[in-house]
Amino acid sequence: MDQLPRRTSLVTQTLAILREAIQAGQWTERLPGELELCERFQVSRITLRAALHQLQREGWVTAGQGRRRTITRRAVTGQTTAADRRVVLLSPLALQNLPAAALLWVDALRANLTTVGYHLDFLSSPGCYVARPQHALATLMQKQQPAAWVLYLSTAPLQQWFSDHNLRCVISGSMHPGVRLASVDIDYAATCQHAVGRFAAKGHRHVALLLPRSEQSGDMESRRGFSAAGAQQHPQPCETLVVAHEGTVPSICRTLSQLMQGRRPVTGILVAKPAHVVTAVTHLLRNNVNIPETLSLISRDDDPLLEYLVPSIARYHVDAQLFARKISRLVVDLIQGGVARRQEVRLLPAFFPGETLATAPCYNKRQVESTGAGSGPG
């Protein structure tokens, strides 16, 4: 297991000391005054007040005007074990193989959890992601008993196992049917619907969604949203085609060539996964397909590497800090509440138009402006 490096600050250390002192019963009714605490911990009043504010947010104390803070949580019996302060992020990939966008929110999640007294461990376990993971998961649970889990790239059997065992768990991604866990994900159905609207607004009437062959819930939501959006465009519907590939460079190239050489070539493609966007753009340019003059392209996902491509990529972006904050809030709620519960958080990404989205070939742009075809939030 890879333990992520911890970033601790003076505020975080002061917060941890205050929390542990309350748990140990050092103070029972009220905290000492601020001046006494500053002297005891040898910190500034600014540092102390930041720690006290977080302590109040966590529900340990309440503050009254001109009064010492009242303790609202009592001392607990026994000592807090290391597992009580540990959260494990389970992944099929090793830490060094995570996409850059995932590394950003994982790093932010670790920082957020550290702030409230927990630390994040990263565990790569491909055996838990097979079709029948029950044995691997049972073995894992004998070795790992953290306060909570975060599941990354989770499969339906993996989610169902955690749900059936009523474990405190947050899914980074969408939930599969029948699963009762907490989850945070991008609203992929709404994102893909919006992308069809952006294409239609530029006069595109035959567009495709290119994504890897996958049973991940987010990809399934993408298919549903993209397919349904075509008929919703006015005044003229848009024909939508969902095409799956094997996730390899040759497979992506073959699929793109088939789309462009068909009886009715597409004029716009929505591509899932930033790495696949790189393959798509370079393959198309190598084959003299001009972007966006011949073919418009939108990336369903964002990654720092896309900022270095030219022409600039039209894409959807979710702030990593916001994504991590939503996960950490659910994790802490589950730990402090003591039980698992179902809660879905869906984030709407921001759309960056980019230079790869343009008016469809041989389409009268003034017609788009006069009809408002496919209009929607930008």
N, C-alpha and C positions, 0 to 999 in steps of 0.2 A: 504494500500500500504506500502511496506517495502522500506524505503529509505536506500540505501547502504551507509556505512560509507565513508567519504571523506578523502583522503590523500592529504593534501596540503603541499607544501614546500615554502621556501622563494622565489624561482624562480617563482613558480606558482602565489604567491601573488603579486609579483612585476609585472609580466605579466598582471594580472587582473587590477592592478591600472593603468598601462600604457594604456591598451586597453580602459578602462572606461574614462580616461582623454581625449583621442583622440575623443571618441564618444561624450563627453560633449563639445568639442570645446575648451578645455583649450589651446591646441596648434593647429595652423591651417596650417602652412607651413612646419616647421621643428621642430624636437625634440630638447630640450636643449642638451648641450654636456654631455658626460659621467660623467665627474667630478661633474657637477652640479646635475645630476640625482642621483649619488651616495650619495651626501650630502643631497639631499632632502629626499630620501627614507631610508637613513642610512643602505645601503647595500654595499657589496664589489663590486669591478669592475667585478670580475668573475661572481657573481650572476646577476648583471645588464646585462652583455653581453649575458649570457644564455637567459635571458628574452627577450632582444632585438633581438637575433637570432630567437627565436620562433615568435616574432612579425613580423619579416621580412618574415619568412616562411608562415605566415598566410596572407601576402599581405597588412599589415597595413602600412609598411614603406619600403623604399629602402635605401641602404647604398652606399655611394661613397667614394673613397679613400681620407682620410684626411678631409672629410666633415661631417657635422652633418646629421643625417638621415632625409630623406624627407618623409613627410606624404603623402601616396597615397590614403587613405580613408578619407572621410570628416566626420564631425560630423553629427549625425542623429537627426532628430526631435523627441521630446518626450524622455521618459526614457525607458531604456531596462527593460522589465518585467522579473520576475523570470521564467516564462514559456519559454521566449526566450533562456534561458540558460539550459533548462531541456530536457533530453532525457528519454523516458520511454521504458523499456524492458518488453514486454507483454509475459506471459507464462501461460500454463495451470497448471503448478506445482507451489507449494509454494517454496520459496527460499531454505528452509531447505531440500527439497526433490529433488533438482537438483542433477544429477550425479556429481561425483567429477571432471570429465573432463570439464563439463560445468561450474562449479563453478570457475575453473581456468581461463577460457577465459572471464567470466563475470567480475571477479575481475580485470583482465588486461584491459578490456574495460573501466571499471569505472576509473581506473588510467589514461588511455590514454585521456579520455574525460576531466578529471579534469585538465590535463596539458594544454589543449587548452581553458579552461574557461567554460566548460559545466559540468553538473553533471548528474549522472545516477540514475533513480528511477526504482525499480523493482515492477511490478504489476502482481499478480496472478489473472486470471479471467477465470475460466473454462467455463463460459457461452459463451465466445467468440469463443469457440472451438467446439461447437455443429454443427450439420448438417446445421442448418439455424441460423446463428449468427447475422442476420441483426439488430434485435431489441436490443440485448445486446450491439452491437457495437455502435448503434446510441445513446443509453443511456450513454455509456462510453464516447463518444465524447462530450457530454454536460458537463461532469465533468472534462475531461482531454484534454488540448490543448497544448501539449508540442511542442518544436521546431522540434522534429523528434521522430520516433518510431523504435524499433528493435523488430522483431517478432521471437519468439523461438518456435520450434515444430509446426509451423503453418500449418493449413489445407488449402485445395484448396478454400473453401468458404471464409475463413478469408483473404487469400491473394487477392482473387478477389475483396473483398469489399474495401480493402485499395487501390487497383489498380484503381477501378472504381471511387473512391473519390479523386484520384490524391493526396494522402497524402505523405509527406516526410517520407519514410519508407525503412528500410534495413532488408531483411530476413536473419536470421541465418539459412541457409539451402538452398535447391534448390527450384526454382520456378516451379509452375505447369503451364501447357500450357495455353496460353491466358493472363497470368499475365504480367504486365509491371511495374516492381519494380526493385530495386537494391538488389543483394543477394551475400552472401559469403558462400561457402560450399566446402566440400571435393569432389573431382571428383570420385564419387562412382563407376561409370561405368568403368573408367580406373583402379581403385583399384581392383575391382573384376576380371577384365580381367587379371591383373597382378597376382592375386592369383591363377587363373587357370593355368597360365604359370608356377608358382612356383611348383604347384602340378605335372604338366606334366613333368617338369624337373627332378622330383624324381621318375618318372615311374608310377604315379597314372593315371588310365584310367577311373575311375568311382568316381566322386566327387560330393558333394552336398553343396548347400548354405542353411544355416539354419537361418531364420530370422522371426520376429514376423509378424503376419497378419496386414498389415498396408497399408494405401494409402499415406503415406508421400513420397514426391518426391524423396528423397534420397534412400529410399528402392526400389522404382520403378526403379531408375537408376541402382541400384545394381543387380536387377533381369535381366535387359536388358544386362548389361555388362557381367555378369556371364554366361548367356545362350548363348550369341554369341561367347564367347571365346573358347568354346569346339571345335568347328569345325575349329578354326584357328590354332590349334596345329599341328606341323609337326615333324616327318613324319607321325605320327599316331594321329588321332583326339582323343579328350577326351570327354567322355560322362558326361554331366552336368545335375544336378537335382536341382531344386529350391523347397524347402519345407518350408511351413509357419506353425507357431504354434500360440497359443493364448497368449503367453507372460507369462504364469504361469509356476511354477516349474513342476507340474504334466504333463502339455502339452509338455514341452520341453523334459521331460524324456520319455514320450510315443513316441514322434516323433523320438528320437534317437534310441530307441529300435527297432522301425519299420525299420529304415535305416540299422541297423546292422543285423536284422534277416530276411531281404528280400532274395529273390532267388539269387540276386547278391549284396552282401553288398558293401557299399561304403568303400573306403580306405582313403578318405580325406574329411574333412568338413571345410567350411568357416563359422564362426559363427558371426552374428551381435550382438552388445550390449555386453559390458564387463560383466555385471551381468549374462547374459545368458551363457557366456563362463565359468564362475565359476560353474554354474549348470551343464553344459555339461561335464566338466572335472571330477567333483566329481561323477556324475551319472555313467559315463563310467568306472571310476576306481572301483566304488562299484560293478559293474557288471563284473569285471575282464577283461575289455577291456584295454589292455596295450597301453599307449600313449608314443611314436609314433610307437612302434613295430607293433601293429595291425592297428591302426588308427592314421593318422596325422591330426593335427588341426591348423588352423590359425584364429586369431581374426581379424575381419574387422576393429574394433575400439580399441582404447587404453584407459587405465585408470590406475591411480597410484596403484590400488589394484592388478592389474595383475602382478606387479613386485614381489609380494610375493607368487605367485604360483610356485610349482615345479611339473613337469619339467617346465622350463621357456617357456613362451607362444610366439610363432611366431605371430607377430602382425604388424599393420600399425599405425603410429603415426604422428599427426600433432601438431606442436608447438602452444600452447595456446596463447603465446604472438603474434605470427605472425597472427593467426586467428583474435584476438582482434584488432590488428593494421589495418587489412584490413577493418573490420567493421567500426572502428572509422573514418578511412579516408573517407569512403563513406558517413557516417553520416554527417561529417563536410562539405563535398562537397555539399550534398543536402541542408543543412541549409543555407550555404553561397550562393549557387546558386539560392535558392528560389523556385525551382520546383522539382517535382519528375521526375526521369528518369530511364530507364531500363539499368542495367549494371550487368553482371554476372561475378563473380570472382570465379575461381575454383582452389583449392589447391591440389597438389599431395603429399600424405603422404610418409614418409620414411618407408621402410620395415625393421623390425628387425627379422632375421631368427628364433631365439629361438630353443628350444630343442623339440618342439612338431611337427616339420616338419622333416620328414625323408623319406628315400627310401621306396617305396611301398613294401609290403610283396611279397616275391617270385619274385622279379624283379632284373634283372642283372644290377647292378649299372654301370658297364662298358659300357653297351649299352646306358645309358643316356649320359655318357660323350662323347661317339663316335658319337652319332646322334645329340646332342645338343637339344633334344626335349624340347619344351616349353621354350627355352631360352629367357631371357628378362632382363631388368634392375633389379638389386637386391636392 
